[in-house]
Amino acid sequence: MAHALHLGARGLGRTWPNPAVGCVLVRDGLILGRGWTQPGGRPHAETMALAQAGDASGATAYVTLEPCAHHGQTPPCAEALIAARVARVVTALTDPDPRVAGRGHAMLRAAGIAVTEGMLAPEARAANAGFLKRVTLGLPFVTLKMAATLDGRTATASGESRWITGPQARRAVHALRLTHDAVMVGSGTARADDPDLTVRDLGAGHQPVRIVIDSRLSHAPTSRLGQSARQTPVWLVHTDAAAAANRQAWMGQGATLIPVAASAHHADLTAALRALAGRGLTRILCEGGGQLAAALIRAGLVDQVILHSAGALIGDEGRPAFGTLALIALAQAPRLTLLSERRLGNDIETRWSIP
């Protein structure tokens, strides 16, 4: 199952709205076939593993999520495993999708196949946290990535921020983008940095969706994002405050516009993330500035924080990593749990879960 989880991780960022599943077929201690969900969500992991195995009769299938039981663009994977005459299926999680939700396990048992559930369930929940959150809560899993100096600054007073961290940390950010469905920034960061928000130097065969939260559509359509919108998707979340001319200009560049309600003259972030989940996104990497980061935390929309700490000092005249959190007492401060820590050149990466 651990091997199946590693295989499933290869699909992260590429399978949405489907989960990134892994499957390993074993008979007499030998691996017959391996598979993981392919880009776009199909073929499924079980289909890939069965095709590689050829003959899987009598085998045990280790699958990181309950095999699907519904007819969609492809037949159910539960039926495929039954037809292949596997002897046993071991799964990590029950699929919460209402179209499955235990039906896959039931189909297998009805066919006389032994089913074992719950193997490495915590690890599987972490691996597919985005899919699970979208199905159960209608929201994507949000990773907030920040790069800051030791004194918590992300830029000088003039806005200069290239580069706070070194090349190893920047390369790690591109790897993060590769494992997320989308990269998101706010309009302030978009205007200040004119970013590409693409994966570079990793031989990536695909690119994440690029999202800007921009209530007024103030970011220029002639920007890097605008000029490349027809090659790599750009989604702009805006409110009714966006002028018609701005909407037309962005649509003319090939961008997708997503209107949402306003809250305190800004895009309602909960409504924005629900709209993005409604379009299939399960995992979003936010690389926005301090204001967007703080707003997402205040709204309770962040699941994980990844901080790249650089061995540099800017001083209190620099721009802080986080905007206002509107705390009155220390007891109100979010308390994060450290998940991991590693060195990236002269920088330190820490990962934190946030309640």
C-alpha positions in Angstrom: 0.0 0.0 0.0 2.9 2.3 0.7 4.1 1.7 -2.8 0.6 2.4 -4.2 0.6 5.7 -2.3 3.9 6.7 -3.9 2.5 5.8 -7.3 -0.7 7.8 -6.7 1.4 10.9 -5.8 2.7 11.0 -9.4 -0.7 12.2 -10.5 -1.0 15.1 -8.0 -1.8 18.3 -9.9 -2.8 16.4 -13.0 -5.9 14.4 -12.3 -8.4 16.9 -11.0 -11.3 16.7 -10.4 -10.5 13.0 -10.0 -8.4 11.8 -7.1 -4.8 10.7 -7.6 -5.0 7.0 -7.0 -2.3 4.3 -7.0 -2.7 0.6 -7.5 -0.4 -2.4 -7.2 -1.3 -6.0 -8.2 0.6 -8.8 -6.3 0.6 -12.5 -6.6 2.9 -15.0 -4.9 5.0 -12.1 -3.6 5.6 -10.7 -7.1 4.3 -7.5 -8.5 2.3 -8.1 -11.6 1.3 -4.6 -12.4 1.4 -1.0 -11.2 -0.7 2.0 -12.1 -1.7 5.5 -11.2 -4.4 7.8 -12.3 -3.4 9.4 -15.6 -3.5 13.1 -16.5 -7.0 14.4 -16.8 -8.2 11.7 -14.4 -8.4 8.7 -16.9 -7.5 5.9 -17.3 -7.8 5.1 -13.6 -5.1 3.4 -11.6 -6.7 0.0 -11.5 -7.1 0.0 -15.3 -3.4 0.8 -15.8 -2.3 -1.9 -13.4 -4.5 -4.5 -14.9 -3.3 -3.7 -18.4 0.3 -4.0 -17.3 -0.4 -7.3 -15.5 -2.2 -9.0 -18.3 -3.3 -12.0 -16.2 -4.2 -10.9 -12.7 -6.3 -13.9 -11.7 -5.8 -14.8 -8.0 -3.9 -11.6 -7.3 -4.3 -9.1 -4.5 -4.9 -5.5 -5.6 -3.7 -2.8 -3.3 -5.6 0.4 -4.1 -5.3 3.8 -2.3 -9.1 4.6 -2.7 -12.2 2.4 -3.1 -12.6 1.3 -6.7 -15.3 3.3 -8.5 -18.7 1.7 -8.9 -20.4 4.0 -11.3 -20.5 4.2 -15.1 -18.9 7.5 -16.3 -16.6 8.0 -19.3 -15.2 4.5 -18.4 -16.7 1.4 -16.9 -16.4 0.9 -13.1 -13.0 -0.2 -11.8 -14.8 -2.6 -9.4 -16.2 -4.4 -12.4 -12.8 -4.5 -14.1 -11.3 -6.1 -11.0 -14.1 -8.6 -10.8 -13.6 -9.5 -14.5 -9.9 -9.9 -13.9 -10.7 -12.5 -11.3 -8.5 -11.0 -8.5 -8.8 -12.9 -5.3 -8.5 -9.9 -2.8 -8.7 -6.1 -2.8 -7.0 -4.1 -0.1 -8.0 -0.4 0.1 -6.9 2.6 2.2 -10.1 4.7 2.1 -13.8 4.5 1.2 -14.6 7.0 -1.6 -16.9 9.7 -0.2 -18.2 10.5 -3.7 -22.0 9.8 -3.4 -21.7 7.8 -6.7 -19.4 5.3 -4.9 -19.5 5.6 -1.1 -19.2 1.9 -0.3 -20.8 0.6 -3.5 -17.4 -0.4 -4.9 -16.6 -2.5 -1.9 -20.0 -4.0 -1.9 -19.7 -5.0 -5.6 -16.4 -6.7 -4.9 -17.7 -8.7 -1.9 -20.9 -9.7 -3.8 -18.6 -11.2 -6.4 -16.8 -13.3 -3.8 -13.7 -11.2 -3.6 -12.2 -10.7 -0.2 -12.0 -7.0 0.8 -9.8 -5.4 3.4 -10.4 -1.7 4.2 -8.4 1.0 6.1 -4.8 0.0 5.4 -2.6 3.2 5.8 -5.8 5.3 6.0 -4.1 8.4 7.6 -1.5 8.5 4.9 -4.1 8.1 2.2 -6.2 10.9 3.7 -3.2 13.2 3.6 -2.3 12.2 0.0 -5.9 12.9 -1.3 -6.8 15.7 1.1 -7.7 18.0 -1.9 -10.1 15.5 -3.5 -11.7 14.6 -0.1 -12.2 18.2 0.9 -13.8 19.1 -2.4 -16.2 16.2 -2.3 -17.2 16.6 1.4 -17.0 20.4 1.9 -17.1 21.9 -1.6 -13.8 23.6 -1.1 -10.2 23.0 -2.4 -7.3 22.2 -0.2 -5.2 25.4 0.1 -1.4 25.5 0.6 -0.1 28.9 1.5 3.5 29.3 0.5 5.5 32.2 1.9 9.1 33.3 1.5 10.4 35.6 4.3 13.6 36.8 5.9 14.4 35.8 9.5 12.6 39.0 10.7 9.5 38.1 8.8 9.8 40.4 5.8 8.9 39.5 2.2 10.2 42.7 0.5 11.9 46.0 1.1 9.9 49.1 1.7 10.1 49.8 -2.1 8.7 46.4 -2.9 11.9 44.7 -4.0 11.6 40.9 -3.3 13.7 39.2 -6.0 15.2 37.2 -4.5 14.5 36.7 -0.8 15.5 33.0 -1.1 18.1 31.1 -3.0 18.0 28.9 -6.1 17.3 25.6 -4.2 14.2 27.1 -2.5 13.0 28.6 -5.7 13.3 25.2 -7.5 11.3 23.7 -4.6 8.5 26.2 -5.3 8.3 25.0 -8.9 8.0 21.4 -7.7 5.2 22.6 -5.4 3.4 24.1 -8.4 3.7 20.8 -10.2 1.8 19.0 -7.5 -1.1 21.5 -7.3 -3.9 22.0 -9.7 -3.6 25.8 -9.6 -1.4 28.6 -8.5 -3.1 31.7 -7.0 -2.1 35.2 -6.3 -3.8 38.5 -5.5 -4.0 41.5 -7.7 -1.3 43.4 -5.7 1.2 40.6 -6.2 0.2 40.3 -9.9 0.8 44.0 -10.5 4.0 44.3 -8.5 5.7 41.2 -9.8 4.1 40.6 -13.2 4.6 36.8 -12.6 4.4 33.9 -15.0 3.3 31.4 -12.3 4.5 28.5 -14.5 6.6 25.5 -13.7 10.1 25.9 -15.1 13.3 23.9 -15.3 11.7 20.6 -14.2 10.7 19.1 -17.6 7.1 19.6 -16.8 4.6 18.1 -19.3 1.8 20.3 -18.0 1.2 23.6 -16.2 -1.1 24.4 -13.4 -4.1 26.8 -13.9 -3.0 30.4 -13.0 -5.5 32.3 -10.8 -5.6 36.0 -9.9 -8.1 37.2 -7.2 -8.7 40.7 -8.8 -12.0 42.3 -7.8 -11.7 45.1 -10.4 -9.7 43.2 -13.0 -7.0 45.8 -12.5 -4.1 43.6 -13.6 -3.2 44.5 -17.2 -4.2 42.2 -20.0 -0.8 43.0 -21.6 1.0 41.4 -18.7 2.8 38.1 -18.9 -0.3 36.3 -17.7 -2.4 38.0 -20.3 0.1 37.4 -23.1 0.3 33.7 -22.3 -3.4 33.0 -21.4 -4.1 31.1 -24.6 -1.2 28.7 -24.0 -1.7 28.2 -20.2 -5.0 28.8 -18.6 -5.6 32.0 -16.6 -8.6 32.3 -14.4 -9.6 35.7 -13.0 -11.9 36.0 -10.0 -13.6 39.3 -9.9 -16.7 41.1 -8.6 -19.3 43.4 -10.2 -16.8 46.3 -9.6 -14.9 45.1 -12.7 -15.5 47.5 -15.6 -17.0 46.0 -18.7 -14.0 47.2 -20.8 -11.6 45.2 -18.5 -13.7 42.1 -18.8 -13.8 42.3 -22.6 -10.0 42.9 -22.7 -9.2 39.8 -20.6 -11.7 37.6 -22.5 -10.1 38.8 -25.7 -6.8 37.4 -24.3 -8.4 34.0 -23.7 -8.7 34.3 -19.9 -11.6 32.7 -18.0 -13.6 35.2 -15.9 -15.2 34.0 -12.6 -17.6 36.5 -11.0 -18.2 36.2 -7.3 -19.9 38.3 -4.7 -18.1 41.1 -2.9 -17.3 41.3 0.8 -16.1 44.6 2.2 -15.3 45.8 -1.4 -13.2 42.7 -2.1 -14.0 39.4 -3.6 -15.6 37.1 -1.1 -12.8 34.5 -0.7 -15.1 31.7 0.5 -17.3 32.2 -2.5 -14.3 32.4 -4.7 -12.9 29.1 -3.5 -16.3 27.4 -3.8 -16.5 28.6 -7.4 -13.0 27.2 -8.1 -13.9 23.9 -6.5 -17.1 23.9 -8.6 -14.9 24.0 -11.7 -13.0 20.9 -10.5 -10.0 22.3 -8.6 -8.9 20.2 -5.6 -5.5 21.6 -4.6 -4.5 25.3 -4.8 -1.1 26.8 -4.1 -1.4 30.4 -2.9 1.7 32.5 -3.6 0.0 35.8 -2.9 1.3 38.6 -0.7 0.7 39.3 2.9 -2.8 40.8 2.5 -4.2 37.8 0.6 -2.5 35.4 3.0 -4.0 37.1 6.0 -7.4 37.3 4.5 -7.4 33.5 3.7 -6.3 32.7 7.3 -9.0 35.0 8.7 -11.6 33.2 6.6 -10.4 29.8 7.8 -9.5 28.7 4.2 -5.9 27.7 4.6 -5.0 24.0 5.3 -1.2 24.1 5.1 1.5 26.7 5.4 4.9 26.2 3.7 7.4 28.8 4.9 10.8 29.4 3.2 12.9 31.2 5.8 16.0 33.0 4.3 19.1 33.9 6.2 18.6 37.7 5.7 17.4 40.7 7.6 15.5 43.7 6.2 14.2 45.5 9.3 10.8 46.9 10.3 10.7 49.2 7.2 10.3 46.1 5.1 6.9 44.6 4.1 5.6 42.0 6.6 4.8 38.4 5.5 1.3 38.6 6.8 -1.3 41.4 6.8 -3.7 42.2 9.5 -5.2 39.2 11.4 -7.4 41.4 13.6 -6.3 39.7 16.8 -7.3 41.2 20.2 -5.5 38.7 22.4 -2.7 36.2 22.0 -5.1 33.4 22.7 -6.8 34.2 19.4 -3.6 33.6 17.4 -3.8 30.5 15.1 -1.6 27.8 16.5 0.0 25.7 13.7 1.4 22.2 14.0 4.9 21.5 12.5 4.8 18.7 10.0 8.3 18.7 8.6 11.5 20.7 8.2 14.3 20.6 5.7 17.3 22.6 4.5 17.2 24.1 1.0 20.7 25.5 0.4 21.0 28.4 2.9 17.2 28.5 3.5 15.0 26.5 5.7 11.6 25.1 4.6 9.0 24.3 7.3 5.6 22.8 6.7 2.7 23.5 9.1 -0.9 22.3 9.3 -3.4 24.9 10.4 -6.6 24.3 12.2 
